[in-house]
Amino acid sequence: MKTQTISFYDAHPGAANLLQEVLDGLNASPRAIPAKFFYDERGSELFDRICDLPEYYQTRTELAILQRALPDLVRLIGEECLLVELGSGASKKVRMLLEELRPSGYVGVDISREFLLASAEALARDYPWLQVHAACVDFSAGLRIPQCDDNVHIVAFFPGSSIGNFDAPDAVRLMRDVGELVGPGGHLLIGVDLKKPVGLLNAAYNDSAGVTAAFNRNLLYRIRTELDSDVDPQAFEHYAFYNPSLARIEMHLVSNLAQVVHVADQAFAFAPGEGIHTENSYKYTVDGFGDLAARAGFRQQAVWCDEHKLFSVQLLQNQPAAGQPES
């Protein structure tokens, strides 16, 4: 059976964008670099390994929830939608939806070009009946995807609790962009990590195999390689902890000695213990996330959780504009 040809839209921000955001982040106080830059090809591979770790409850819990929710999703979403996966990665979870929803088309959206193409090609090979598109887009900066047809029911799929990487104003802004993408009555199917005992959270981001540490430190390898920097990734330690006052896991890279790092024509002095803030991962209650989604124009149509209330999968529907019926 012939494999479908992939339609590819390339809006990768490029090295110039990486350089500017790294310089801005290192010049800031406190220093911070956006988590989106974790995801080059190597970073995406490391994150896939994280998802299989025993401490990392999110992936296996979300998969089990999705499996149980499939009959409800088929009933609530219906057939022939256009399924748009944000942060597609290896597209493991979306395969469950493809089998049951039988969408008219699929659009994988990711910032990692090589990883995205490999994933899209695998889907096109395994689902020859499916129209597969790939869009290399930094969706934190907007969602302009030409493959999305205004005349179909669009369902955005944002698994893995990646929404937790965004501060509340940015999360609302992103969900508003999704609302514009899916249109009135369209859906957002999203994974949302829930508040839980601190020990479980700290273990999930400090795994015994050191894969999360390698994932965090890979950001510095990327800077060294792509920006011709002299940064030594081994001179920084992975540091992750739960911040209860902000209900978030924070990840940092902490200098283990006094050093000067050069990027482009700028020099950055680090004292021992001085760090770079690389990621947040906010945790929610179901009602708390419902309030956040409402600020972006979505209502919680259905929510599924595991028996221990570790994680949730939520189906949000974009509220139609005045005078327009829901789909």
VOPABA-153499 format. One record per atom (N, C-alpha, C): x, y, z. Coordinates in steps of 0.1 Angstrom, whole numbers, padded with zeros to 4 digits, always signed. Layout:
// VOPABA-153499
XYZ/...
END
This chain:
// VOPABA-153499
+0008-0012+0000/+0000+0000+0000/+0009+0012+0000/+0005+0022-0008/+0014+0034-0010/+0013+0043+0002/+0024+0049+0007/+0025+0058+0018/+0021+0072+0013/+0013+0079+0021/+0009+0093+0017/+0021+0102+0018/+0022+0112+0009/+0032+0122+0009/+0029+0132+0020/+0039+0135+0028/+0038+0145+0039/+0038+0159+0033/+0029+0167+0038/+0029+0181+0035/+0036+0188+0047/+0047+0195+0044/+0056+0201+0054/+0056+0216+0053/+0054+0222+0065/+0054+0237+0066/+0066+0240+0075/+0076+0247+0071/+0088+0250+0079/+0088+0265+0083/+0085+0267+0096/+0086+0281+0101/+0096+0280+0113/+0106+0272+0112/+0116+0271+0123/+0122+0284+0126/+0123+0288+0138/+0128+0302+0141/+0143+0304+0138/+0151+0293+0138/+0165+0294+0133/+0174+0298+0144/+0187+0297+0141/+0198+0300+0151/+0198+0314+0155/+0194+0324+0147/+0194+0338+0151/+0185+0340+0163/+0173+0333+0162/+0164+0335+0173/+0169+0328+0186/+0175+0317+0185/+0182+0310+0196/+0192+0320+0202/+0201+0325+0194/+0211+0334+0199/+0205+0346+0207/+0196+0353+0201/+0190+0364+0207/+0183+0361+0220/+0176+0350+0221/+0169+0347+0233/+0179+0342+0244/+0189+0335+0240/+0200+0331+0250/+0207+0343+0255/+0211+0353+0247/+0217+0365+0252/+0208+0373+0261/+0195+0374+0257/+0186+0381+0265/+0184+0374+0279/+0184+0361+0278/+0182+0353+0291/+0194+0354+0300/+0206+0354+0294/+0218+0355+0303/+0221+0369+0308/+0215+0379+0301/+0217+0392+0306/+0206+0396+0316/+0196+0388+0317/+0185+0391+0326/+0189+0388+0341/+0181+0393+0350/+0184+0390+0364/+0170+0387+0371/+0168+0374+0375/+0177+0363+0375/+0178+0357+0360/+0189+0350+0358/+0191+0345+0344/+0181+0333+0341/+0176+0333+0329/+0166+0323+0325/+0167+0321+0310/+0165+0309+0305/+0164+0306+0291/+0152+0298+0289/+0144+0301+0279/+0131+0294+0277/+0132+0279+0275/+0123+0272+0281/+0124+0257+0280/+0122+0252+0266/+0116+0260+0257/+0114+0255+0243/+0127+0251+0236/+0138+0257+0241/+0151+0254+0235/+0157+0241+0240/+0151+0234+0249/+0155+0220+0252/+0154+0211+0239/+0144+0214+0230/+0140+0204+0221/+0147+0205+0207/+0160+0203+0207/+0166+0199+0194/+0164+0184+0193/+0171+0178+0183/+0169+0164+0181/+0173+0156+0193/+0185+0159+0198/+0190+0152+0210/+0181+0154+0222/+0177+0166+0224/+0168+0169+0236/+0155+0162+0235/+0149+0161+0223/+0137+0153+0221/+0138+0139+0223/+0150+0133+0219/+0153+0119+0222/+0154+0117+0237/+0161+0126+0244/+0162+0124+0259/+0149+0125+0266/+0140+0134+0261/+0127+0136+0267/+0119+0123+0265/+0120+0117+0254/+0113+0104+0252/+0118+0093+0262/+0131+0094+0265/+0136+0084+0275/+0130+0088+0289/+0129+0100+0292/+0123+0105+0305/+0109+0099+0306/+0102+0099+0295/+0088+0094+0296/+0087+0079+0300/+0097+0072+0298/+0097+0058+0301/+0103+0055+0315/+0108+0065+0322/+0114+0063+0335/+0104+0059+0346/+0108+0050+0355/+0098+0046+0366/+0093+0058+0374/+0102+0068+0377/+0098+0079+0385/+0088+0089+0378/+0088+0088+0365/+0080+0098+0357/+0066+0092+0355/+0057+0095+0364/+0044+0090+0364/+0035+0095+0352/+0039+0107+0347/+0030+0115+0338/+0026+0107+0326/+0035+0101+0319/+0033+0095+0306/+0024+0082+0307/+0028+0073+0316/+0020+0061+0317/+0006+0064+0323/+0005+0074+0332/-0008+0077+0337/-0017+0083+0327/-0011+0092+0319/-0019+0099+0308/-0024+0089+0298/-0015+0079+0294/-0019+0069+0285/-0030+0061+0290/-0030+0057+0302/-0041+0049+0308/-0054+0057+0308/-0053+0070+0312/-0065+0078+0312/-0071+0079+0298/-0062+0082+0288/-0067+0083+0274/-0074+0070+0269/-0068+0059+0273/-0074+0046+0269/-0088+0044+0274/-0090+0048+0287/-0103+0047+0293/-0113+0057+0287/-0108+0069+0283/-0116+0080+0278/-0120+0078+0264/-0114+0069+0256/-0116+0069+0242/-0131+0068+0238/-0139+0059+0244/-0153+0059+0240/-0160+0072+0241/-0157+0079+0252/-0163+0092+0255/-0159+0102+0244/-0146+0101+0241/-0140+0111+0231/-0146+0109+0218/-0148+0097+0214/-0155+0094+0201/-0169+0100+0201/-0176+0099+0212/-0190+0104+0212/-0190+0119+0213/-0181+0125+0220/-0181+0140+0222/-0174+0147+0210/-0164+0141+0204/-0158+0148+0192/-0163+0144+0179/-0167+0131+0177/-0172+0127+0165/-0161+0124+0155/-0164+0120+0143/-0155+0116+0133/-0152+0127+0123/-0141+0125+0115/-0138+0134+0104/-0133+0148+0109/-0127+0148+0121/-0121+0161+0125/-0107+0162+0119/-0101+0174+0120/-0087+0176+0117/-0080+0176+0131/-0071+0167+0133/-0064+0165+0146/-0051+0172+0145/-0049+0182+0153/-0036+0190+0154/-0029+0187+0167/-0018+0181+0166/-0010+0178+0178/+0001+0188+0181/+0000+0194+0192/+0010+0205+0196/+0021+0198+0204/+0034+0200+0199/+0045+0193+0206/+0044+0178+0203/+0044+0175+0190/+0041+0161+0186/+0051+0151+0191/+0064+0154+0192/+0074+0145+0197/+0073+0132+0189/+0073+0121+0196/+0072+0108+0190/+0058+0103+0186/+0048+0111+0190/+0034+0109+0186/+0029+0095+0191/+0034+0091+0203/+0029+0078+0208/+0014+0079+0212/+0011+0090+0219/-0003+0091+0225/-0013+0093+0214/-0009+0100+0204/-0019+0104+0193/-0023+0092+0185/-0015+0081+0185/-0019+0069+0178/-0032+0063+0183/-0034+0064+0196/-0046+0059+0202/-0058+0066+0196/-0057+0080+0195/-0068+0088+0190/-0070+0085+0175/-0059+0083+0167/-0061+0081+0153/-0069+0068+0150/-0066+0058+0158/-0073+0045+0156/-0088+0046+0159/-0092+0054+0169/-0106+0055+0173/-0114+0067+0166/-0107+0078+0165/-0114+0090+0159/-0115+0090+0144/-0105+0083+0138/-0104+0083+0123/-0105+0097+0117/-0096+0106+0121/-0098+0120+0116/-0095+0121+0101/-0100+0132+0095/-0098+0134+0081/-0084+0138+0078/-0077+0143+0088/-0063+0147+0086/-0056+0149+0099/-0043+0149+0099/-0034+0151+0111/-0024+0161+0108/-0022+0170+0117/-0011+0180+0116/-0002+0179+0129/+0010+0175+0127/+0020+0175+0138/+0027+0188+0139/+0027+0194+0151/+0034+0207+0153/+0045+0206+0163/+0057+0209+0160/+0068+0208+0169/+0079+0218+0165/+0087+0222+0175/+0099+0231+0172/+0111+0223+0167/+0112+0210+0170/+0123+0202+0166/+0121+0196+0152/+0127+0202+0142/+0124+0198+0128/+0127+0184+0125/+0139+0179+0128/+0143+0165+0125/+0134+0155+0132/+0131+0157+0145/+0122+0148+0152/+0108+0148+0147/+0103+0160+0143/+0090+0161+0138/+0088+0154+0125/+0098+0155+0116/+0097+0149+0103/+0098+0134+0104/+0106+0129+0113/+0107+0114+0115/+0094+0109+0120/+0088+0116+0130/+0075+0112+0135/+0064+0112+0125/+0064+0123+0117/+0053+0124+0107/+0055+0113+0096/+0067+0110+0092/+0069+0100+0082/+0065+0086+0088/+0067+0084+0100/+0063+0071+0106/+0048+0070+0106/+0041+0081+0109/+0026+0081+0109/+0021+0079+0095/+0027+0085+0086/+0022+0084+0072/+0024+0070+0067/+0035+0063+0071/+0038+0050+0068/+0028+0040+0074/+0025+0042+0087/+0017+0033+0095/+0002+0035+0093/-0002+0047+0088/-0016+0051+0085/-0018+0056+0071/-0017+0047+0061/-0017+0052+0047/-0030+0059+0043/-0041+0057+0051/-0054+0063+0048/-0054+0077+0053/-0044+0082+0061/-0045+0095+0068/-0037+0105+0060/-0042+0117+0059/-0035+0128+0053/-0026+0134+0064/-0013+0133+0063/-0004+0137+0073/+0003+0150+0069/+0003+0160+0078/+0010+0173+0076/+0019+0175+0088/+0030+0182+0086/+0039+0186+0096/+0042+0201+0096/+0042+0207+0107/+0045+0221+0108/+0055+0224+0118/+0067+0228+0114/+0078+0232+0123/+0076+0246+0128/+0070+0248+0139/+0065+0261+0144/+0069+0262+0159/+0073+0274+0163/+0074+0278+0177/+0061+0283+0181/+0052+0273+0186/+0038+0277+0189/+0037+0286+0201/+0048+0288+0209/+0047+0298+0220/+0047+0312+0214/+0050+0313+0201/+0050+0327+0195/+0039+0328+0185/+0029+0320+0186/+0017+0321+0177/+0015+0308+0169/+0003+0306+0165/-0001+0294+0157/-0007+0298+0144/+0002+0299+0134/-0002+0302+0121/+0002+0290+0112/-0008+0281+0110/-0005+0268+0103/-0014+0268+0091/-0008+0268+0079/-0016+0269+0067/-0024+0256+0064/-0020+0245+0070/-0027+0232+0067/-0041+0231+0073/-0044+0241+0082/-0057+0240+0090/-0068+0246+0081/-0078+0238+0078/-0089+0242+0070/-0101+0248+0079/-0105+0260+0076/-0116+0266+0084/-0129+0258+0083/-0130+0250+0073/-0143+0243+0070/-0145+0230+0078/-0135+0226+0086/-0136+0213+0093/-0136+0215+0108/-0140+0205+0115/-0140+0206+0129/-0125+0203+0134/-0119+0212+0140/-0105+0211+0144/-0104+0207+0159/-0096+0197+0162/-0093+0193+0176/-0078+0194+0178/-0075+0203+0187/-0060+0204+0191/-0058+0195+0202/-0047+0188+0201/-0043+0178+0211/-0029+0182+0217/-0029+0185+0230/-0017+0191+0237/-0015+0182+0249/-0008+0170+0247/-0006+0161+0258/+0006+0164+0267/+0008+0156+0277/+0020+0156+0285/+0021+0167+0295/+0010+0175+0297/+0011+0186+0307/+0021+0196+0303/+0023+0198+0290/+0033+0208+0285/+0027+0222+0288/+0014+0223+0290/+0008+0236+0293/+0014+0241+0306/+0019+0232+0315/+0025+0236+0327/+0038+0243+0326/+0044+0243+0314/+0057+0250+0312/+0055+0265+0311/+0042+0270+0310/+0039+0284+0307/+0033+0290+0320/+0038+0302+0323/+0032+0310+0334/+0018+0313+0330/+0009+0316+0340/-0005+0318+0337/-0008+0327+0326/-0002+0339+0325/-0006+0348+0314/-0002+0342+0300/+0010+0335+0299/+0014+0329+0287/+0005+0317+0284/+0001+0310+0294/-0008+0298+0292/-0021+0303+0286/-0026+0314+0291/-0039+0319+0286/-0037+0324+0272/-0026+0331+0269/-0023+0336+0256/-0022+0324+0246/-0015+0313+0250/-0014+0302+0241/-0028+0295+0238/-0036+0294+0249/-0049+0288+0247/-0058+0297+0238/-0056+0310+0239/-0064+0319+0231/-0060+0316+0216/-0047+0315+0214/-0042+0311+0200/-0048+0298+0195/-0049+0288+0204/-0055+0276+0201/-0070+0278+0197/-0076+0287+0205/-0090+0290+0203/-0092+0295+0189/-0083+0304+0185/-0084+0310+0171/-0082+0299+0161/-0073+0290+0164/-0070+0279+0154/-0082+0270+0153/-0088+0265+0164/-0099+0255+0163/-0112+0262+0159/-0114+0275+0162/-0126+0282+0159/-0137+0279+0169/-0148+0286+0167/-0160+0285+0176/-0165+0270+0176/-0166+0264+0188/-0171+0251+0189/-0160+0240+0188/-0148+0244+0184/-0137+0235+0183/-0132+0231+0196/-0123+0221+0196/-0119+0214+0209/-0104+0215+0211/-0100+0215+0224/-0087+0213+0229/-0087+0201+0238/-0080+0191+0235/-0078+0179+0244/-0064+0180+0250/-0064+0182+0263/-0051+0186+0269/-0048+0178+0282/-0035+0175+0283/-0031+0168+0296/-0027+0179+0306/-0032+0177+0318/-0029+0187+0329/-0024+0179+0341/-0012+0182+0346/-0007+0176+0358/-0013+0182+0370/-0016+0174+0380/-0023+0178+0392/-0014+0179+0404/-0018+0187+0414/-0010+0188+0426/-0010+0175+0433/+0001+0172+0440/+0002+0159+0446/+0014+0160+0456/+0016+0149+0464/+0027+0149+0474/+0040+0154+0468/+0047+0162+0475/+0060+0168+0470/+0070+0157+0467/+0070+0146+0475/+0080+0136+0472/+0079+0130+0458/+0067+0128+0454/+0064+0122+0440/+0069+0132+0430/+0067+0145+0432/+0071+0155+0422/+0086+0156+0421/+0092+0157+0433/+0107+0159+0432/+0114+0146+0426/+0109+0134+0429/+0114+0122+0423/+0113+0122+0408/+0102+0127+0403/+0099+0127+0388/+0109+0136+0381/+0114+0146+0387/+0123+0155+0380/+0138+0154+0385/+0140+0143+0393/+0154+0140+0397/+0156+0125+0397/+0154+0119+0385/+0154+0105+0384/+0168+0099+0387/+0168+0087+0392/+0180+0080+0397/+0190+0077+0385/+0184+0076+0373/+0193+0073+0362/+0200+0086+0356/+0196+0097+0360/+0202+0110+0356/+0198+0114+0342/+0187+0109+0337/+0183+0113+0323/+0177+0127+0323/+0170+0131+0333/+0165+0145+0334/+0176+0155+0335/+0186+0151+0343/+0198+0160+0344/+0205+0161+0330/+0206+0150+0323/+0212+0151+0309/+0203+0160+0300/+0190+0158+0301/+0181+0166+0293/+0183+0181+0296/+0184+0185+0309/+0186+0198+0313/+0199+0204+0308/+0210+0196+0310/+0223+0200+0306/+0225+0201+0291/+0216+0193+0283/+0217+0193+0269/+0215+0207+0263/+0208+0215+0270/+0206+0229+0266/+0219+0236+0264/+0229+0233+0273/+0242+0240+0273/+0250+0234+0261/+0249+0221+0259/+0255+0215+0247/+0250+0221+0234/+0237+0224+0234/+0232+0230+0222/+0238+0244+0220/+0239+0252+0231/+0244+0265+0230/+0259+0265+0226/+0266+0255+0231/+0281+0254+0228/+0282+0251+0213/+0274+0242+0208/+0275+0237+0194/+0269+0247+0184/+0257+0252+0186/+0251+0260+0176/+0255+0275+0177/+0259+0280+0189/+0263+0294+0190/+0277+0296+0192/+0285+0285+0190/+0300+0286+0191/+0304+0292+0204/+0299+0287+0215/+0302+0292+0228/+0312+0283+0234/+0319+0288+0245/+0329+0280+0252/+0323+0274+0265/+0310+0274+0266/+0304+0269+0279/+0307+0254+0280/+0310+0251+0293/+0313+0237+0296/+0301+0231+0303/+0293+0223+0297/+0280+0218+0303/+0283+0211+0316/+0295+0204+0317/+0298+0197+0329/+0301+0206+0341/+0303+0218+0339/+0306+0228+0349/+0293+0233+0356/+0281+0227+0352/+0268+0231+0357/+0261+0218+0362/+0254+0220+0373/+0247+0209+0379/+0232+0211+0377/+0225+0200+0375/+0210+0199+0374/+0204+0201+0388/+0195+0211+0389/+0188+0213+0402/+0173+0215+0399/+0165+0206+0405/+0151+0207+0403/+0144+0205+0416/+0134+0213+0419/+0127+0212+0432/+0113+0218+0430/+0104+0214+0439/+0090+0219+0439/+0089+0232+0448/+0084+0242+0442/+0082+0255+0448/+0067+0256+0453/+0064+0253+0465/+0050+0252+0469/+0042+0265+0468/+0049+0277+0470/+0042+0289+0470/+0037+0293+0456/+0044+0287+0446/+0040+0290+0432/+0034+0277+0425/+0033+0266+0433/+0027+0254+0428/+0034+0249+0415/+0047+0249+0415/+0055+0245+0403/+0068+0239+0406/+0071+0229+0398/+0085+0224+0397/+0094+0235+0390/+0105+0237+0395/+0115+0246+0389/+0127+0238+0385/+0133+0240+0373/+0145+0234+0369/+0156+0245+0367/+0168+0242+0372/+0179+0252+0370/+0191+0245+0366/+0200+0252+0361/+0214+0247+0358/+0223+0256+0367/+0230+0250+0377/+0237+0258+0387/+0252+0256+0385/+0259+0267+0384/+0274+0267+0382/+0280+0261+0395/+0290+0251+0392/+0296+0245+0404/+0310+0251+0406/+0313+0262+0400/+0326+0269+0402/+0325+0283+0397/+0334+0292+0401/+0335+0305+0395/+0340+0304+0381/+0333+0310+0371/+0337+0308+0357/+0331+0320+0349/+0337+0321+0337/+0332+0331+0327/+0328+0323+0315/+0316+0325+0310/+0311+0318+0298/+0309+0329+0287/+0314+0325+0275/+0313+0334+0264/+0303+0329+0254/+0294+0338+0250/+0284+0335+0239/+0285+0347+0229/+0287+0344+0217/+0289+0354+0207/+0300+0363+0212/+0298+0376+0212/+0309+0385+0217/+0307+0390+0231/+0298+0383+0239/+0295+0387+0252/+0301+0377+0262/+0305+0382+0274/+0310+0374+0285/+0301+0374+0297/+0299+0362+0303/+0289+0362+0314/+0297+0355+0326/+0298+0362+0337/+0305+0357+0349/+0295+0350+0358/+0299+0338+0362/+0290+0330+0371/+0298+0328+0384/+0292+0330+0396/+0298+0327+0409/+0294+0312+0412/+0301+0306+0420/+0296+0292+0425/+0282+0293+0430/+0274+0284+0426/+0260+0283+0430/+0250+0292+0423/+0256+0300+0413/+0247+0309+0405/+0241+0301+0394/+0229+0303+0391/+0222+0294+0381/+0215+0301+0370/+0210+0292+0361/+0201+0296+0350/+0188+0289+0351/+0177+0296+0352/+0164+0290+0353/+0160+0285+0339/+0158+0272+0338/+0155+0266+0325/+0141+0262+0323/+0133+0259+0333/+0120+0254+0331/+0111+0255+0344/+0098+0258+0341/+0088+0256+0352/+0078+0246+0347/+0072+0239+0357/+0062+0229+0354/+0051+0231+0365/+0041+0239+0361/+0030+0242+0371/+0021+0230+0373/+0016+0229+0385/+0006+0218+0388/-0007+0225+0392/-0018+0219+0389/-0031+0225+0391/-0041+0216+0399/-0051+0222+0403/-0063+0214+0406/-0072+0214+0394/-0082+0205+0393/-0091+0205+0382/-0098+0218+0381/-0104+0223+0392/-0111+0235+0391/-0102+0247+0388/-0090+0247+0393/-0081+0258+0391/-0078+0259+0376/-0075+0247+0369/-0073+0248+0355/-0085+0252+0347/-0097+0248+0352/-0109+0252+0345/-0110+0267+0345/-0107+0273+0356/-0107+0288+0357/-0097+0294+0347/-0085+0288+0346/-0075+0293+0337/-0080+0292+0322/-0086+0280+0319/-0091+0278+0306/-0102+0288+0302/-0111+0291+0312/-0122+0300+0310/-0117+0314+0306/-0105+0318+0311/-0100+0331+0308/-0096+0331+0293/-0093+0320+0287/-0089+0319+0273/-0101+0316+0264/-0113+0315+0270/-0125+0313+0262/-0129+0298+0260/-0124+0289+0268/-0127+0275+0268/-0135+0271+0280/-0144+0261+0278/-0151+0255+0290/-0147+0241+0291/-0147+0236+0303/-0144+0221+0305/-0156+0213+0301/-0155+0206+0290/-0166+0198+0286/-0166+0184+0293/-0154+0179+0295/-0153+0166+0302/-0138+0166+0308/-0137+0159+0320/-0125+0157+0326/-0123+0142+0331/-0112+0136+0328/-0109+0123+0332/-0096+0123+0341/-0096+0116+0352/-0085+0115+0361/-0082+0100+0364/-0070+0097+0368/-0066+0084+0373/-0072+0083+0387/-0072+0071+0392/-0078+0068+0406/-0070+0075+0417/-0058+0078+0415/-0050+0085+0426/-0050+0100+0424/-0056+0105+0414/-0057+0119+0411/-0043+0125+0409/-0035+0118+0402/-0021+0123+0398/-0022+0132+0386/-0031+0129+0377/-0030+0135+0364/-0045+0137+0358/-0047+0146+0349/-0060+0147+0343/-0058+0149+0328/-0068+0144+0321/-0070+0147+0306/-0083+0154+0305/-0083+0166+0299/-0094+0175+0299/-0098+0178+0284/-0111+0177+0281/-0116+0181+0268/-0123+0195+0270/-0117+0205+0264/-0122+0218+0265/-0128+0222+0251/-0139+0229+0252/-0146+0234+0240/-0145+0249+0239/-0141+0254+0228/-0140+0268+0226/-0154+0274+0225/-0157+0284+0234/-0170+0290+0234/-0173+0297+0221/-0184+0294+0214/-0187+0301+0201/-0189+0316+0203/-0186+0323+0193/-0188+0338+0193/-0203+0340+0193/-0207+0352+0198/-0221+0355+0199/-0228+0353+0186/-0239+0346+0187/-0248+0344+0175/-0244+0332+0167/-0233+0325+0171/-0229+0313+0164/-0232+0300+0172/-0237+0290+0166/-0240+0278+0173/-0228+0270+0176/-0228+0261+0186/-0217+0252+0189/-0218+0241+0178/-0206+0235+0175/-0205+0224+0166/-0210+0212+0172/
END
